[in-house]
């Protein structure tokens, strides 16, 4: 069974997304770039879509390696 975030909220701040995924801010941006995921910009606020966060959790290939 895959990990899936279940909530009624559809978008999350960068700090919320990092907490949910248990990764650092720089790792979130690195993994997002590798998986062609772009956050939504609402004025100066950055929001990460729930579907994109779940996609990161579901895709084992999205795990970063130290290189």
N, C-alpha and C positions, 0 to 999 in steps of 0.2 A: 504494500500500500504506500502511496506517495504522500509526502507531507503537503498539506494544503492549508492556507490561512483562511479561516472562516470568520467573516465579519460583515456587517452591513455597510461599513465605510468603504468607499471605492478608491480613495487616494490617500497617500500618507506623506508626511514630511520626510526629509532625508534622515533625520534622527530617528523617527518612528520606524522607517524601513530598515535601518541598520539594527535597531533593537529586535525587530521581528525576525530578521535573518541571522542575528548574532554575528554580524561582521562589522568591520570598521567602515567609515565613510569612504576612504580611498579604495577599499576593496569593493564596495558597492558600485562605485563609478567604473572601476576596472572590469568587473563582471558584466555590468550593463553595456559597456563599450564592446566587449567581446561577443555579446549576444545581441548586438544592435538594438538595444532598448534605450529609449530616450525619455527622460522625465518630462512631465508637463510643466510648463512655466505659466504661472498665474500672476502677472505683474512681476514682482521680485521674488515671489514664493515658488519653490520647486516642490512638485508633488510626484510621487511614484504611484502608478496605477496598480491596483490589486492584481489584475490579470498578469501583469508583467512580473510582479513579485512571485506569484504562484508559478509562473513559467520558470523562473530562476530556481525555485525549489524542486520542481519536477524534472529538470534537465540535469542528469548527472554530468554531462559534458561541460556544464557551466561552472563547475568547481574550479577554482583557480589553483595553480601550482606555483611554487616559488621558483623563479628562474632568474 
